[in-house]
Amino acid sequence: MMQREQSKDTEAPFGLLGRTLGHSWSPRIHGILGSTPYALFEREPHEVEAFVRAGDWRGINVTIPYKRDAALLADAKTSRVERLGVANTLVRRPDGTVFADNTDVLGFAWMLERLCTRNLGRGARSVLEGCKVLVLGSGGASQAVQAALEDVDAQVVVISRTGAETYATLADHHADAVLVVNTTPVGMYPNCPSSPLAQETLSSLAGLLGVLDVVYNPERTGICLAAESHGIPCESGLAMLVSQAFFASQLFQGRDLDEALVESIESEIRRQTRNVILIGMPGCGKTSAGRRLARLAGRPFVDLDTSFEVDHGITPSDCIRTHGERRFRELETTTAARYGSRSGLVIACGGGIVTQQRNYELLHQNGTIVFLDRRLDELSTDGRPLSQSKGIQRLAQERMPLYRQWADIELACTGSAAGDASAIRQLLSL
């Protein structure tokens, strides 16, 4: 299983330079690309110059807050670095001099080109030349995005909280925008799935052809979920993360790499970090199948009903009997939000999770939703107050269309939890 991992900061020729790095996917990505061993170099500001000028490294990526330092300390730099004043990639040449590039620009350009060719049938320049693109945010990520957009002759408008172009005036002034790019951290885990733009603002942009977000966790950010609900092509920032690493690794190794690696690595990360969300009627076997699937795939298992009791100090059935279904559903949503934002889990949901539309985005943002479809005459009502009070048939009439609407995959139950788990594992290549 691909996990976020940290390499030891000991004699690694490649790595990531920053102040507080925590965990990162970069060591694993660069391991596949061939720029390895790859370490996480945490340095304080006063240590950066000595590390860059005299450190025993061959190639390093640089993240905040040291991208400007990286540009200033380099002996030679690309026109992208000269233009932006920041670098995210440094290479030590054979003569000991330091060369700087900004592969964030290249990474965003790669993601932009794919969005346009895959969803709009034309290259980025053909789609965007002379057209208005809104860039949300004015920080370091925004600079790289603006540069890539200017390279295809887009008309870039930067939207900030203050200044001439703000979120308050966006809908009135820029209804003709064809693309929106979020470069702010709004919507990043764990504060997800929030969005820098309200649904009504996004829907007011009548000419919008696409939405991109540089945030890559969660997989579907709040602004991407909003775009998806309007049928607008969208993508969050994982492709940018992987492709900027791809271009950096080519510089590190001094050789061309197969560009197919970008989508291969991206797909692998998605496959192994996406939650598996099990939905279906009460008693269909979600918990039993989920536990077995988690063991087979080596993943943590979460039963939302059990987690509800831990979170709120009362069982779902007792909450419904004591406080009513409405209160239970409100509390259930808080538990779904907590686990839906995480990655790499197997989650078994309560049967009525689909009765609240707000829960869909919470689960969909980082998950593949699997509907376990079991015959109604095989469902037990023991310990299930709503099944007892409303009856299985009535619940099925209310919920079956919702299960099918929410599901990415439907699985007719095989007759055993082990069989269901095995089938799901095969379908999802876990």
C-alpha positions as a printed NumPy array, in Angstrom:
array([[  0.   ,   0.   ,   0.   ],
       [  1.306,   3.463,  -0.894],
       [  1.61 ,   5.447,   2.309],
       [  2.991,   8.849,   3.092],
       [  6.465,   8.194,   4.313],
       [  9.536,  10.065,   5.48 ],
       [ 13.075,   9.143,   4.463],
       [ 15.902,   9.714,   6.919],
       [ 17.932,  12.899,   6.467],
       [ 21.236,  11.064,   6.104],
       [ 23.435,  11.376,   3.023],
       [ 20.466,  11.339,   0.633],
       [ 21.388,  12.852,  -2.73 ],
       [ 17.805,  14.022,  -3.343],
       [ 15.086,  15.458,  -1.16 ],
       [ 12.589,  18.12 ,  -0.176],
       [ 13.732,  21.275,   1.64 ],
       [ 11.313,  23.064,   3.943],
       [ 10.844,  24.192,   7.51 ],
       [  8.094,  21.888,   8.825],
       [  7.439,  19.021,   6.457],
       [  5.673,  16.355,   8.495],
       [  4.794,  13.539,   6.115],
       [  4.991,  13.765,   2.36 ],
       [  4.249,  11.666,  -0.705],
       [  7.372,  13.019,  -2.395],
       [  9.791,  10.257,  -1.266],
       [  7.544,   7.544,  -2.721],
       [  6.865,   9.503,  -5.934],
       [ 10.563,  10.13 ,  -6.504],
       [ 11.34 ,   6.535,  -5.629],
       [  9.207,   5.429,  -8.571],
       [ 10.697,   8.108, -10.811],
       [ 14.233,   6.979,  -9.921],
       [ 15.516,  10.026,  -8.01 ],
       [ 16.294,   8.115,  -4.849],
       [ 17.227,   7.965,  -1.961],
       [ 14.992,  10.962,  -1.288],
       [ 14.884,  12.62 ,   2.129],
       [ 12.896,  15.331,   3.871],
       [ 15.312,  18.125,   4.792],
       [ 13.808,  20.228,   7.573],
       [ 15.902,  23.356,   8.118],
       [ 15.477,  26.57 ,  10.08 ],
       [ 15.837,  29.87 ,   8.173],
       [ 19.374,  30.509,   9.394],
       [ 20.454,  27.074,   8.096],
       [ 19.147,  27.405,   4.543],
       [ 22.028,  29.266,   2.886],
       [ 24.685,  26.862,   4.161],
       [ 22.578,  23.87 ,   3.184],
       [ 21.968,  25.134,  -0.344],
       [ 25.493,  26.354,  -0.981],
       [ 27.488,  23.568,   0.695],
       [ 25.089,  20.701,   1.377],
       [ 25.933,  17.222,   0.131],
       [ 23.017,  16.853,  -2.258],
       [ 22.511,  16.471,  -6.024],
       [ 18.926,  17.661,  -6.44 ],
       [ 16.335,  19.099,  -4.097],
       [ 12.769,  20.274,  -4.272],
       [ 11.997,  23.373,  -2.222],
       [  8.709,  24.212,  -0.554],
       [  7.438,  27.127,   1.52 ],
       [  8.893,  29.218,   3.078],
       [ 12.16 ,  28.834,   1.158],
       [ 11.253,  29.164,  -2.536],
       [ 12.423,  32.77 ,  -2.738],
       [ 15.657,  31.875,  -0.918],
       [ 16.228,  29.089,  -3.439],
       [ 16.005,  31.547,  -6.332],
       [ 18.323,  34.062,  -4.678],
       [ 20.971,  31.486,  -3.736],
       [ 21.209,  29.857,  -7.184],
       [ 24.147,  30.585,  -9.516],
       [ 22.036,  30.091, -12.637],
       [ 18.289,  29.97 , -13.179],
       [ 15.687,  29.466, -15.87 ],
       [ 13.649,  32.327, -17.303],
       [ 10.716,  31.022, -15.224],
       [ 12.671,  31.633, -12.035],
       [ 13.915,  35.017, -13.235],
       [ 10.343,  35.98 , -14.047],
       [  8.759,  34.833, -10.76 ],
       [ 11.605,  35.274,  -8.31 ],
       [ 10.939,  31.872,  -6.764],
       [ 12.267,  28.354,  -7.381],
       [ 11.063,  24.945,  -6.264],
       [ 13.837,  22.843,  -7.839],
       [ 17.595,  23.068,  -7.354],
       [ 20.259,  20.984,  -9.082],
       [ 23.937,  20.887,  -8.178],
       [ 25.954,  20.818, -11.379],
       [ 29.212,  18.846, -11.767],
       [ 31.232,  22.036, -11.215],
       [ 29.464,  22.622,  -7.878],
       [ 27.283,  25.514,  -9.018],
       [ 23.56 ,  25.542,  -8.227],
       [ 20.94 ,  25.701, -10.978],
       [ 17.32 ,  26.693, -10.223],
       [ 14.055,  25.971, -12.005],
       [ 10.362,  26.255, -11.184],
       [  8.668,  22.99 , -12.08 ],
       [  5.452,  24.132, -10.384],
       [  4.831,  26.113, -13.574],
       [  5.467,  23.006, -15.673],
       [  3.323,  20.847, -13.382],
       [  0.322,  23.151, -13.579],
       [  0.77 ,  23.512, -17.347],
       [  0.706,  19.709, -17.657],
       [ -2.533,  19.473, -15.64 ],
       [ -4.084,  22.352, -17.593],
       [ -3.222,  20.797, -20.945],
       [ -4.752,  17.472, -19.934],
       [ -7.97 ,  19.077, -18.718],
       [ -8.389,  20.91 , -21.994],
       [ -7.505,  18.044, -24.337],
       [ -9.384,  15.371, -22.379],
       [-12.574,  17.315, -21.66 ],
       [-12.727,  20.043, -24.291],
       [-11.073,  18.304, -27.226],
       [ -8.468,  21.031, -27.8  ],
       [ -5.113,  22.089, -26.398],
       [ -4.858,  24.71 , -23.681],
       [ -3.76 ,  27.503, -26.01 ],
       [ -6.608,  26.812, -28.416],
       [ -9.126,  26.91 , -25.569],
       [ -7.742,  29.812, -23.522],
       [ -5.977,  32.239, -25.871],
       [ -7.518,  35.664, -25.337],
       [-10.084,  34.272, -22.869],
       [-10.59 ,  35.271, -19.259],
       [ -9.299,  32.98 , -16.507],
       [ -9.932,  33.698, -12.838],
       [ -7.103,  32.796, -10.442],
       [ -8.269,  32.695,  -6.836],
       [ -5.493,  33.83 ,  -4.503],
       [ -2.297,  35.822,  -4.961],
       [  0.319,  33.787,  -3.055],
       [  3.232,  31.679,  -4.242],
       [  1.126,  28.993,  -5.903],
       [ -0.798,  31.714,  -7.716],
       [  2.404,  33.044,  -9.273],
       [  3.217,  29.686, -10.874],
       [ -0.342,  29.266, -12.118],
       [ -0.411,  32.778, -13.569],
       [  2.848,  32.144, -15.42 ],
       [  1.54 ,  28.935, -17.013],
       [ -1.684,  30.672, -18.052],
       [  0.179,  33.634, -19.504],
       [  2.28 ,  31.187, -21.52 ],
       [ -0.894,  30.167, -23.415],
       [ -1.958,  33.833, -23.744],
       [ -4.923,  33.616, -21.392],
       [ -6.337,  36.836, -19.944],
       [ -5.559,  36.315, -16.249],
       [ -7.563,  38.033, -13.518],
       [ -6.375,  37.496,  -9.933],
       [ -9.133,  37.452,  -7.316],
       [ -8.122,  38.328,  -3.744],
       [ -9.848,  39.18 ,  -0.481],
       [ -8.789,  42.807,  -0.894],
       [ -7.907,  45.042,  -3.839],
       [ -9.576,  45.877,  -7.126],
       [-10.8  ,  42.363,  -7.914],
       [-12.421,  40.63 ,  -4.948],
       [-14.762,  37.719,  -4.319],
       [-17.575,  40.221,  -3.71 ],
       [-17.367,  41.597,  -7.249],
       [-16.478,  38.353,  -9.028],
       [-19.952,  37.371, -10.218],
       [-20.811,  40.878, -11.413],
       [-17.572,  41.563, -13.277],
       [-16.466,  38.177, -14.611],
       [-19.436,  36.132, -15.777],
       [-17.514,  35.619, -19.049],
       [-14.664,  33.661, -17.42 ],
       [-13.973,  30.305, -19.08 ],
       [-11.782,  28.803, -16.329],
       [-11.434,  29.177, -12.557],
       [ -8.263,  28.076, -10.745],
       [ -8.105,  27.911,  -6.958],
       [ -4.617,  28.539,  -5.585],
       [ -5.717,  29.256,  -1.999],
       [ -5.58 ,  26.627,   0.777],
       [ -9.363,  26.862,   1.237],
       [-10.766,  23.337,   1.114],
       [ -7.508,  21.605,   2.067],
       [ -7.661,  18.698,   4.544],
       [ -8.788,  18.753,   7.313],
       [-10.992,  21.782,   6.561],
       [-12.903,  20.103,   3.785],
       [-14.981,  20.127,   1.705],
       [-15.161,  23.923,   2.023],
       [-14.843,  26.075,  -1.103],
       [-13.539,  29.599,  -1.799],
       [-16.591,  30.175,  -4.029],
       [-20.229,  29.741,  -3.087],
       [-22.346,  27.435,  -5.257],
       [-24.419,  30.343,  -6.539],
       [-21.289,  32.278,  -7.539],
       [-19.951,  29.362,  -9.539],
       [-23.311,  28.797, -11.232],
       [-23.444,  32.487, -12.213],
       [-20.374,  32.057, -14.449],
       [-22.362,  31.074, -17.506],
       [-19.389,  30.6  , -19.83 ],
       [-17.331,  28.426, -17.49 ],
       [-15.63 ,  25.486, -19.212],
       [-13.535,  24.107, -16.362],
       [-12.338,  24.348, -12.76 ],
       [ -8.881,  23.477, -11.432],
       [ -7.6  ,  23.405,  -7.865],
       [ -3.957,  23.137,  -6.8  ],
       [ -5.047,  21.492,  -3.515],
       [ -4.67 ,  17.697,  -3.809],
       [ -6.058,  16.469,  -0.474],
       [ -8.978,  15.748,  -0.498],
       [ -9.179,  14.199,  -3.939],
       [-12.343,  16.152,  -4.754],
       [-12.075,  19.568,  -3.144],
       [-15.075,  21.711,  -2.314],
       [-14.809,  23.818,  -5.456],
       [-14.422,  20.665,  -7.561],
       [-17.501,  19.12 ,  -5.942],
       [-19.434,  22.287,  -6.777],
       [-18.213,  22.164, -10.369],
       [-19.048,  18.487, -10.635],
       [-22.619,  19.147,  -9.464],
       [-22.998,  21.62 , -12.368],
       [-21.474,  19.224, -14.908],
       [-18.336,  21.372, -15.291],
       [-15.048,  19.506, -15.958],
       [-12.81 ,  19.801, -12.914],
       [ -9.687,  18.437, -11.294],
       [ -7.833,  18.919,  -8.032],
       [ -4.063,  19.175,  -7.717],
       [ -2.688,  15.631,  -7.553],
       [ -1.668,  15.7  , -11.222],
       [  0.219,  18.941, -10.601],
       [  2.019,  17.419,  -7.609],
       [  3.11 ,  14.348,  -9.564],
       [  3.974,  16.136, -12.798],
       [  6.097,  18.812, -11.106],
       [  7.988,  15.964,  -9.419],
       [  8.353,  14.282, -12.829],
       [  9.979,  17.373, -14.38 ],
       [ 12.169,  17.877, -11.305],
       [ 13.312,  14.252, -11.402],
       [ 14.375,  14.621, -15.041],
       [ 16.591,  17.524, -13.99 ],
       [ 17.95 ,  15.582, -11.016],
       [ 18.87 ,  12.576, -13.126],
       [ 19.896,  14.433, -16.267],
       [ 17.781,  12.218, -18.491],
       [ 14.335,  12.029, -20.062],
       [ 11.667,   9.922, -18.358],
       [  8.559,   8.315, -19.796],
       [  5.733,  10.83 , -19.404],
       [  3.303,   7.935, -18.914],
       [  4.772,   7.696, -15.403],
       [  2.777,  10.762, -14.373],
       [ -0.636,   9.191, -14.854],
       [  0.609,   5.827, -13.604],
       [  1.795,   7.302, -10.291],
       [ -1.291,   9.495, -10.018],
       [ -3.58 ,   6.48 , -10.509],
       [ -1.678,   4.447,  -7.935],
       [ -1.943,   7.19 ,  -5.317],
       [ -5.663,   7.579,  -5.977],
       [ -6.25 ,   3.83 ,  -5.809],
       [ -4.523,   3.407,  -2.493],
       [ -5.648,   6.576,  -0.723],
       [ -9.296,   6.583,  -1.776],
       [-11.714,   5.458,   0.914],
       [-14.042,   2.559,   0.184],
       [-17.517,   3.589,   1.329],
       [-20.125,   0.846,   1.81 ],
       [-23.796,   1.813,   1.645],
       [-26.972,  -0.259,   1.54 ],
       [-30.073,  -1.281,   3.42 ],
       [-29.899,  -1.989,   7.183],
       [-28.77 ,  -5.572,   7.678],
       [-27.293,  -6.049,   4.208],
       [-23.857,  -6.932,   5.624],
       [-21.892,  -3.706,   5.258],
       [-20.08 ,  -4.06 ,   8.582],
       [-19.171,  -7.732,   8.162],
       [-18.014,  -7.273,   4.579],
       [-16.185,  -4.06 ,   5.486],
       [-14.196,  -5.715,   8.279],
       [-13.097,  -8.526,   5.98 ],
       [-12.249,  -6.133,   3.16 ],
       [-10.14 ,  -4.005,   5.513],
       [ -8.159,  -7.081,   6.588],
       [ -7.656,  -8.19 ,   2.985],
       [ -6.503,  -4.737,   1.868],
       [ -4.488,  -3.888,   4.998],
       [ -6.593,  -0.806,   5.726],
       [ -8.205,   0.658,   8.853],
       [-11.912,  -0.119,   9.195],
       [-14.522,   2.353,  10.43 ],
       [-18.109,   1.462,  11.244],
       [-19.954,   4.785,  11.358],
       [-22.589,   3.475,  13.789],
       [-19.87 ,   2.411,  16.247],
       [-18.01 ,   5.679,  15.717],
       [-21.275,   7.548,  16.316],
       [-21.502,   5.969,  19.773],
       [-17.896,   6.904,  20.542],
       [-18.414,  10.475,  19.322],
       [-21.754,  11.145,  21.012],
       [-21.975,   8.722,  23.922],
       [-25.161,   7.039,  22.755],
       [-25.969,   4.278,  20.278],
       [-27.758,   5.212,  17.056],
       [-30.841,   3.177,  18.031],
       [-31.033,   4.768,  21.506],
       [-30.526,   8.218,  19.995],
       [-33.432,   7.674,  17.606],
       [-35.688,   6.364,  20.382],
       [-34.732,   9.136,  22.832],
       [-34.186,  12.193,  20.664],
       [-35.846,  11.324,  17.369],
       [-34.525,  10.597,  13.904],
       [-33.928,  14.253,  13.019],
       [-31.454,  14.75 ,  15.871],
       [-29.781,  11.449,  15.068],
       [-29.265,  12.504,  11.449],
       [-27.661,  15.791,  12.51 ],
       [-25.164,  13.985,  14.726],
       [-24.592,  11.269,  12.143],
       [-23.462,  13.936,   9.686],
       [-20.763,  15.198,  12.078],
       [-19.352,  11.68 ,  12.335],
       [-19.52 ,  11.171,   8.569],
       [-17.667,  14.46 ,   8.078],
       [-14.842,  13.406,  10.387],
       [-14.121,  10.128,   8.639],
       [-15.118,  11.08 ,   5.1  ],
       [-12.31 ,  13.635,   4.974],
       [ -9.652,  11.047,   5.789],
       [ -7.91 ,   8.73 ,   3.335],
       [ -7.285,   5.014,   2.87 ],
       [-10.167,   3.741,   5.023],
       [-12.895,   1.174,   4.588],
       [-16.08 ,   2.789,   5.935],
       [-19.384,   1.029,   6.575],
       [-22.273,   3.504,   6.733],
       [-25.624,   3.301,   8.462],
       [-28.483,   2.396,   6.174],
       [-30.031,   5.857,   6.278],
       [-26.89 ,   7.858,   5.498],
       [-28.316,   8.559,   2.026],
       [-31.435,  10.274,   3.374],
       [-29.387,  13.444,   3.933],
       [-28.02 ,  14.823,   0.674],
       [-25.347,  16.773,   2.583],
       [-23.658,  13.471,   3.429],
       [-22.938,  12.702,  -0.218],
       [-20.172,  15.278,  -0.605],
       [-18.657,  14.285,   2.745],
       [-18.251,  10.688,   1.554],
       [-17.66 ,  11.333,  -2.148],
       [-14.815,  13.837,  -1.611],
       [-12.279,  11.09 ,  -0.884],
       [-14.129,   7.888,  -1.592],
       [-15.474,   5.271,  -3.955],
       [-19.056,   4.511,  -2.915],
       [-20.101,   0.857,  -3.166],
       [-23.759,  -0.14 ,  -2.881],
       [-24.265,  -3.62 ,  -1.404],
       [-27.584,  -4.848,  -2.798],
       [-29.092,  -7.689,  -0.787],
       [-32.526,  -9.266,  -1.247],
       [-35.109,  -7.637,   1.026],
       [-36.38 , -10.95 ,   2.385],
       [-32.879, -11.642,   3.732],
       [-32.65 ,  -8.434,   5.812],
       [-32.954,  -8.603,   9.598],
       [-34.8  ,  -5.907,  11.598],
       [-33.362,  -6.881,  14.995],
       [-32.089,  -3.824,  16.884],
       [-33.094,  -1.523,  14.03 ],
       [-35.849,   0.844,  15.188],
       [-36.54 ,   2.417,  11.8  ],
       [-36.735,  -0.954,  10.068],
       [-39.211,  -2.047,  12.731],
       [-41.338,   1.115,  12.758],
       [-41.427,   1.807,   9.02 ],
       [-40.973,  -1.685,   7.646],
       [-38.389,  -2.984,   5.183],
       [-40.541,  -2.411,   2.114],
       [-41.188,   1.25 ,   2.901],
       [-37.532,   1.895,   3.709],
       [-36.54 ,   0.241,   0.444],
       [-38.95 ,   2.431,  -1.536],
       [-37.431,   5.542,   0.062],
       [-33.79 ,   4.56 ,  -0.123],
       [-33.111,   2.261,  -3.074],
       [-33.148,   5.097,  -5.653],
       [-30.721,   7.036,  -3.447],
       [-28.34 ,   4.102,  -3.052],
       [-28.187,   3.752,  -6.822],
       [-27.827,   7.485,  -7.332],
       [-24.898,   7.714,  -4.907],
       [-23.103,   4.529,  -5.908],
       [-19.985,   4.42 ,  -8.045],
       [-20.257,   0.616,  -7.997],
       [-23.219,  -1.692,  -7.334],
       [-22.575,  -5.198,  -6.025],
       [-25.242,  -7.858,  -5.714],
       [-24.421,  -9.599,  -2.435],
       [-22.754, -12.948,  -2.969],
       [-24.301, -14.681,   0.04 ],
       [-21.369, -14.245,   2.416],
       [-19.374, -11.385,   3.883],
       [-16.154, -13.016,   2.725],
       [-17.483, -13.29 ,  -0.813],
       [-18.624,  -9.664,  -0.831],
       [-15.252,  -8.48 ,   0.478],
       [-13.374, -10.496,  -2.126],
       [-15.572,  -9.179,  -4.919],
       [-15.104,  -5.544,  -3.843],
       [-11.362,  -6.014,  -3.563],
       [-11.228,  -7.387,  -7.076],
       [-13.435,  -4.627,  -8.519],
       [-11.281,  -1.905,  -6.959],
       [ -7.901,  -3.663,  -7.44 ],
       [ -7.063,  -3.314,  -3.741]])
